[in-house]
Amino acid sequence: MPVVRIVEVGLRDGLQNEASELSLKDRYQLVKKLSFSGLKRMELGSFVSPRAIPQMQCVPKLTKKVLLAQSKGVLPKGITYSAFVPNRRGFERAVECGLKEVSFFVSCTESFSQKNINMSIKDSLKNLRWICRSAGKVKVRVYLSAAFSCPYEGKLRPLKVANLADRIMQKGVFELSVSDTIGSAVYTDVLKLMKALQKKMPVKKVALHFHDTRGMALVNVAAGLETGVRVFDSSIGGVGGCPYAPGASGNVATEDLVYMLDKMNIKTGVEIPKLIKTTRWLEKKLKHSLPAKISFLKYKKLDK
Amino acid sequence: MPVVRIVEVGLRDGLQNEASELSLKDRYQLVKKLSFSGLKRMELGSFVSPRAIPQMQCVPKLTKKVLLAQSKGVLPKGITYSAFVPNRRGFERAVECGLKEVSFFVSCTESFSQKNINMSIKDSLKNLRWICRSAGKVKVRVYLSAAFSCPYEGKLRPLKVANLADRIMQKGVFELSVSDTIGSAVYTDVLKLMKALQKKMPVKKVALHFHDTRGMALVNVAAGLETGVRVFDSSIGGVGGCPYAPGASGNVATEDLVYMLDKMNIKTGVEIPKLIKTTRWLEKKLKHSLPAKISFLKYKKLDK
């Protein structure tokens, strides 16, 4: 039975796109619920300046609380908690809080890099090199963002992306999360990019990160599975997108992803009813519904 | 460049699941808008008893109006309009109205057949044989419903489904629309069923009909494409499902399907901006939003 590992990014990629802020207490509850659902990898948030993303202000406190709880056995062992770090300062703070894994961001186009993080690709790579050299036993994951298409430069050539990916991996990165940041890729785009990437690195180093902006996220996961990818990112409930808002652009929902994988006889170790309960709880806290399809339904009715 | 033909079923499968009724005038407007979007096959509704499905009361009038307009050149030539007929009486009325194509329903399980149309599979097949014999030049399409899973009997064996499909085709049916009526199939289910079906009939006789109940419709289309299927059913805007209602279960949205196919360099001849405009119009008429993902976005922004 094939096994897929899911990286839960709802607390980072999801909550940073939420208008309403979730308190430290609620975030901890969310981490706890997710941790007992069978997920083994989870981002807690971003170590960014509160001026840049105010929603992430409490992430250092949350990180300490979570890691303390884990060390005391209140949260399950065997879960890797991580956080996003945009720069050296963020990396240092994340490591001070005790994290053993961080994630970093490199854009595939100069325009997206400048507009999104106000930095050139070259400077991103410099920062990445510094981080990897300082990392010691801390594992560094990289989001290769706008890997299929850029909001400013349009569709990307797979070879260009693969070359950049290669340079990134050589810095000592343990995993590359190839991200369709604007949610515009389709099935064939994934097949093509994966073909180019596999010439540069083993497929087990690649994760895929899809947004469901145009409803293509699960199709793209299926394409990724076809090419041998076994790590996928997702957000509980699809948080970060809102079904009522134009341009809803959340990550693929964790429960929808697990549902599809379950039905394809692919093992994730994650329990859907617990995810659905967590989504219902989160919807109350955020005061709006979330896009996950499966959570619309009563899970008991699903398996008929 | 591969070509896919889309069968628009919004006026039938979509509107029959709508609480609010659309007037004859509005339905005609809808047919007109869809006809000028590049769609070549379209169901106008069902020839059922108004007691069974009141929403379909005006279908005979609509059919006459549409076919008259087409004969006068008001609606484009080259479009095949059809309608669903549940029985002999419906078939006769549809043919009287001038239709050259009808569709009929056969369930894959006895329980679903009884509960849904109050008839055994055996009697369905008898009716089908009668219809095919009486059809002359009128083409008969069959929906093979609950082909993947039945709400009462659970998951189906592909071989059982393929055997029934074979019996249906032998009656003189021109196309079998294999339907995931409860929207529970995933990628691998489609591959498996198609493998079984292809032993019994050429793939060009097969259409696929997916509901997006669990968000799997486009993934299943991708699986169908992999196996060589080139005809897919869809509903404008995903009408029949509602994003705000639990258990939303519309067909895959026509614009989402065309968007994916376009981006995969598969030709449909259908213009997405016209579909999006039609969905916006329909949302106003139905007084609620529709599930199509692409219509959430401004199309101009999509192609970057």
Interface residues (C-beta under 8 A of the other chain):
Chain A: S149 C150 P151 Y152 G154 I182 S184 V186 Y187 T188 D189 D212 T213 R214 G215 M216 L218 V219 V221 A222 A223 L225 P243 Y244 P246 G247 A248 A253 D256 Y259 M260 K263 M264 N265 S289 K293 I294 F296 L297 L302 D303 K304
Chain B: S149 C150 P151 Y152 G154 I182 S184 V186 Y187 T188 D189 D212 T213 R214 G215 M216 L218 V219 V221 A222 A223 L225 P243 Y244 P246 G247 A248 A253 D256 Y259 M260 K263 M264 N265 S289 K293 I294 F296 L297 L302 D303 K304
